[in-house]
Amino acid sequence: MTDVDVLSSRMKSRLHLQTKTIGADRIKKAKENNEDIAVLSMFLPNASAREENRNFYCALGDYCRLGDPKLTKAGTKKMEYKTRQWHENCFCCCVCKTAIGTKSFIPREQEIYCAGCYEEKFATRCIKCNKVITSGGVTYKNEPWHRECFTCTHCNITLAGQRFTSRDEKPYCAECFGELFAKRCTSCVKPITGIGGTRFISFENRHWHHDCFVCASCKTSLVGRGFITDGPDIICPECAKQKLM
């Protein structure tokens, strides 16, 4: 029997940060508190714009969409996140190059991703269907599966949350494993799976469930007792004596 581990939702555990338009006082407070928000503001007119330009450098550098990353006109909107700044149009997904605007984004190392590109690039994918696992799943052999994709190799019944076993690295429900691979009880002919702690007895080339190992005549359990074979049957010593009399 192999254990199943529930996968936590990796995507839900990631921060989908938002941009916010806020005033100068709020910007100052956000910086002081190191808040995880991207601040949308604009360069003030005239002298204020020139003063801001001295402290501004677009994080895209030579790839700045407005040309000179150090020079910005009054009224131009800008984004601030952590210690870096961008022109509004430069604050874009590093993969699809779409401007983030007021949509959610996900920072990773020094890059900014839109939610869609982040999931496409980094999300956990099901080993069976190759689609993103967005809520929860299971791991088997250190590989991720959707709960609905993790099924018995033979009958396709879902195995998530169920007891199962494996053969040749493939998972099987207990019923299919027993029918396909297990030894069969000499008495009841049903499979002996061993799943769930089932005990069994073997003698020569025959096998019995623990509860099926009984005298063929009086039906007394022979577990832990001596017994005598009588053709295909096993009998207790008392019944063997009766047969000889």
HELIX and SHEET records of a PDB file:
HELIX    1   1 ALA A   24  GLU A   32  1                                   9    
HELIX    2   2 ASN A   46  ARG A   54  1                                   9    
HELIX    3   3 GLY A   61  TYR A   63  5                                   3    
HELIX    4   4 GLU A   88  CYS A   90  5                                   3    
HELIX    5   5 ALA A  115  PHE A  122  1                                   8    
HELIX    6   6 ALA A  174  PHE A  181  1                                   8    
HELIX    7   7 HIS A  210  CYS A  212  5                                   3    
HELIX    8   8 PRO A  237  LEU A  244  1                                   8    
SHEET    1   A 3 ASP A   5  LEU A   7  0                                        
SHEET    2   A 3 GLY A 137  TYR A 140 -1                                        
SHEET    3   A 3 GLU A 143  HIS A 146 -1                                        
SHEET    1   B 4 THR A  19  THR A  21  0                                        
SHEET    2   B 4 ALA A  38  MET A  42  1                                        
SHEET    3   B 4 LYS A  77  TYR A  81 -1                                        
SHEET    4   B 4 ARG A  84  HIS A  87 -1                                        
SHEET    1   C 2 PHE A 105  ARG A 108  0                                        
SHEET    2   C 2 GLU A 111  CYS A 114 -1                                        
SHEET    1   D 2 PHE A 164  ARG A 167  0                                        
SHEET    2   D 2 LYS A 170  CYS A 173 -1                                        
SHEET    1   E 2 LYS A 183  ARG A 184  0                                        
SHEET    2   E 2 PRO A 191  ILE A 192 -1                                        
SHEET    1   F 2 PHE A 200  PHE A 203  0                                        
SHEET    2   F 2 ARG A 206  HIS A 209 -1                                        
SHEET    1   G 2 ILE A 228  ASP A 230  0                                        
SHEET    2   G 2 ASP A 233  ILE A 235 -1                                        
END                                                                             
